[in-house]
């Protein structure tokens, strides 16, 4: 996306803020600058099977958040700059950056609109472990992610939503694995209240389209079109516990290079779906999700079949203390000739327990442990990484 388009998007976000600034019923406005220092010890910096390198890493996180909520408007903006420094391997010192904007506006009782924009610069090998199960290189990746959505209430029992999105990953390397990626997506969702037949239940019908395009040295290496349809339901067991299940099929049509002059094509049907069990208690919040779909593998240079199981639990144990754990399993698989000339078969496991304590007003202390295990069945390699960390943060809400 060009610089002109980025500026235009920012202008729209700012304009929305001022246009609806006078809509102050039930208004909430916060401006929160923050600073944090994180110290960690990593026993396998480069995810190698042998000759593991360990080091201490210091990260300084400077951030700013803006929150604005009214009866119609929900606006969130954040910016974080995170330089990090290695004690021994200072040639890998770098700066991560993250800029995020989300806005939602209820145009009428029936129609709502929402938009989001993300610009992220990352350099860490574990940046996608908890979202995709992938350990990548230390090469810099610039990510842009934009979305636009509409929600419309059709009747007292039925509603629908339309979403559009665009993602682009650009790598600062000529490595064949770290190919640039473009991801175009669109979704149409229909929800119907089934309470007359099954109490506290809604039916769900979802249709999706995505296009994943990989490019290396200005040459398109693969282009995959994906079409999916699922049917499912959401059921509330109580006011705090609900289950979502969506099951369906996914069809892909992929063109890819198997040599500089030879192109191949593959078309296939497959199953797709997800199940999410969610708890929203006053003291305990958490979820367990199971999913399977065909997804782009950023940092792999190919589309993959991804299966995952992720468990996330957070428990408040005192007025100012929280204990949490995130753990999961990802399988990324693609046979040679499915979506590219490459074969991928990786299993990734991770677990991250942590405890957070607000030891003084606006000051928090967090300590945690992070274990990652990756089994690469194609290369017949398995790698492990242990990391412990301590984080001290200060955030001061302004204009409350």
N, C-alpha and C positions, 0 to 999 in steps of 0.2 A: 504494500500500500504506500502511495507516494506521501511526501511530507505535506503537500497541500491537503490531501484527504485527512491526514491526522489532525491538522490544525482545524479543519472544518468540523471534525467530530468533537474536538474539545470545545469549540465555540457553541455547538448545539447543547452540550452538557451545561456550560455556564449560562446559556440563554434560558434553559429550562429552570435553572435555579432562581434567576431573577424574575422570570415571568410569573412564577407561582409563589414568590416570596411573601405576598400579602395574604396567602391562604393559610392563616396561622391558627385555625381551630385545632386543638389537641396538638400544638406544635412542639417539636423536640429538635433542638439545635445543639450540636457539640462540635468543637474543634479541639482535637487531641494531638498535640506534639508528644513524641516519645523518644527515648534513647535506651538502648540495651547493650550489654556486653555479654558475650557468650564465649566460654572457654570449653574446649572439647579435646579429648584424646581419642585418636583413631588408630587402630592397630593394623589396618590394611588400606592405605590411602588409595592405591591404584587397582584394587580388586584383582590381585594376582593370585594364582594358585600356589606359586612358590616365590621365594625371595620377597616376602611381605615387608613393606616399609611402614613404620609407624611414625606419628608426629603429633605435636600439640598444635591446635588451630585456634586462633583468637578472631572473633567476628564482632564488629561494631555495627549495630543496627540503628539508623536514624530514620524516624518515620513521622508522618503527619496524616491524620484521618479527619474527614469532615462528614458529619451525619446530619441530615435534615429530614424530618418526618412531619407530615401534616395528615389531615384526613384523606387527602388525595395524593400527595407527593411522598415518595420514599427515595431519598438520594443518599448515596454513599460514594465517597472518593477517598483514595489512599495513595500514598507514595512512600516507598521505602528504599533507602540506599544502604547497602551492606558490604563494606570492604572487609576482606578477611586476610589473615596473615599466618603463614606457616612458620614454626620455630626453626626447622631445619631446611625445608624445601621451599625457600622463599621465592624461587623462580616461578612458583605457581600462585603467588599472591595475586589477587584480582578483586574486582568489585561486582557484586550482583545488584541488580536494580529491579524494582517491581512497581508498576503504576496501574491502578485499577479504578474503574468507574462503573457504578451501577445506578440506574435510575428507573423508577416505575411511576406511572401517573394514571390515576383512575379518571378517564375522560368523562365517563357517565356511569350510572349504576350498572350498566350492562357491558361497557367496553373499557378495557385497560390496555395500556401500552408499556413496554419495558425495553430497555436497551442496556448493553454492557460493552465495555472496552477494556482490554488488557494489553500492556506492553511490558515484557519481561526479558531481562538479560541475565542469563545464568551460566555458571562455570563449574558446577559441582557434579561429580560422577553419580551421586545418589539422588539427583533432582527429580527423577521420575519413578523411583522405587515404589512409593506408596500409592501412586496413581496408575502405573502401567507395569510395574514389576521389571523395569529395565535399569541396568547400571550402564551409564554412558561414559564417554570420554570426558577429559577436562577441557575440551574445546568449548569456546564460547558459542552459545545459542541465543539468538534473538527471536522472541516469539511475539506475534501479534494475534489477538483473538477478539473478534467483534461479533456481537449478536443483536438481533432485533426480534421482538415478539409481541403478539397481540392475543388477548384473552377476551372472549365474547360469550355472554350468557344468552343462550337461545330461549330457554324456557325455565320454569322453576326447577326442573329436573335435569336439564341438559345444558352443557356448555362445550365450547371448543376453543382450541388454541393453535396458533400458527407461529412457527419459529424459523428464523433464518440465521445463518452464521458463516463466518469465514475465519480460518486460522492459517497462519503462515509461520513456518520455522526456517530460519536462515542460519547456517553454520559457518563459523569462521575457520574453515579447514577444507582441504581437497580430498580428505579421506572418503573412500567409496561408501563406507557405512553411514557417515554423517551427510547424507544427501538432503538438500533443501526440500521442504514439504509444503504443499498447499492443500487445504482441506475445505471444501465447500459443502454446506449441509442445509437441509430444510426438513421440517417436521410438521405434521398435522395430527392433532390429538382430539379425540372426542370422548367426553365423559358423561355418563348417564346414571342418575340415582336409582338404585335397585331396591330401595328400602321397603317398597310395597311387597316384594317377594322375599328379600333377605335383609334383615335389619342392619343398619349401619354399614351398608355396602354400596359401592359405586362400580359400574362397569367401565372398562377402558378399551378404546380402540386407537391404535397408533400406526401412522404411516411415516416412513422416513426415506430420505434420499441423501447420499453422500458421494462425493468424488474426491479421491485421494490421488494426488499427482506428485511424483518424486522427480527431482532434477539434479543432475550432477555435472558440473563444469558447463553449464548452459545447455545441456542435452537432456531431454526428457527420457528417463529410464523406465518408468512405469506409469500407467494411468488406469485407475480402477474406478468403476461406477458401481455403486451399491444401492440396492432397493430393498426395503424391509417392511414387513407388516406384522403387528402383534395384536393379540386380544388378551385382556386380563381383567383384574378386579382389584379394588382396595377395600379391605374390611377392617373396621375398628372393633377390636375386642373390648376396649374400654376407652375412657377419655384420654388415656396416656399410651396405649399400645395399639399399633396398627400394622397390617401386612399388605404389601403390594406384590402382585405376581403378574407378569406379562410374558406370554409365550408366542412364538411365531416363526416365520421363515425369513431368510435373507438370500437375495440373489446378487451375485457379483459378475461383472464383465470386465476382465483385466487384459490390457495390452502392455507388454513389457519387452525389453531388449534382453536377448541371451548372448549377444555379441554386438560390437559396434555396428554391424551391417545386417543383423538378423533379428527380426521381431517375432514374438509369439503371442498367442491369445489363449485365454482360459475362461470358460463360463461354468458356473456351478451354483447349485442351491445348497443351502445349509440351514440348520436350526439356529435360532437366536432367542434370547430371553433374559429376564432378570427376576429376582425375588428379593425383597427388602423387608426385614422385620425391624420395626422402629419403636423405641421407648422414649417418651417425653415426660418423665416424672419431674417433680419439684427438685429432688435431690439427685436423681439418677437419669442420665440421658445416654442413649446409645443406639447402635444399629448393627445389624448383620446382613450383608448383601452377598448374593450369589449371581453371577452373570456369565454370559457367553455371547460373543459377537465378533464380527470381522472388523478390525480396527487398523489404522495406520501405525506403523512402528517407527516413531521419530527416533533417529539415532541408529536404526537398523537398515534403513534404505529399502524397506519393503512393507507391504501390508501383511498382517498376520491374523490368525484366529486366536482370540484371547479369551481365556477362561479365568475367573477370579472368584475368590472367597475372601471377604474382608470383614473384620469384627472391630467395632469401635465402641468403647464404653468409658463414660465419665461419671464420677461420683463425688459429690460434695461431702466431705467428711467433717468439716467444721465451717464456721461462718466465713472464714477467709482462706480455707484450704480445699484443694481439689486433687483427687488422684485419678489417673486415666491410663488406659492402655489401648493401643492400636496394633492389630496383628493381621496378617493376611498371607494369601498364596496367589500367585499369578502363573499362568502357563501361556507362553507365547509360542505359537507353532505355525510353520508354513513349509510345505514341501517344495522342492525345486520344481518350477514349472507351474506353480499355483498363481503367484503374483509377481514373481521375478525369477532370476536364475539362482537365487540364494536359497539355501535350506536353513530354517530356523527351528530350534527346539530347545527352549529354555524354561526351566522352572525356577521361580524365585519365592523365597519365604522371608518374611520380616516380622519383627516384634519390637514395639517401642512403648515401654511403660514409663510414666513420669509422674511427678508430684509437683504441685504449684502452691505457693504460700504467699499471701499478701501480708508481709510482716510489718508493714507500716503503710499508712494511707498513700495510695498511688505508687507504692513500691512493691514489686513482686520478685520472688525468688523461685526458680524452677530447676529441678534436677531430673535427669533421665538417663536411660540406657537404650541403645539401639543395636539390634543384631540383624544381620542380613546374610542369607545363604542363597547362592545362585548355582544351579546345576545346568551347565551347558552340555546337552547330550550330543550335539553335533561335533564339538571339539573334544568331547570326553574330558571336560574340566569342571571342577567345582571350586568355588571361592567362598570364603567367609569373611565377615567384617564385624568387629565389635567396636562400639563407640559409646563413651560416656560423656555427659556434658553438664555444665552448670551455667545458668542464665540469670542475670540480674537486670531488671527493667524498671524504668520510671516513665509513667505517662500521666500528664496533667490535663484533665478536661477543662476547656475554656468556654465561656459564654453559656454555661448551663442555666 
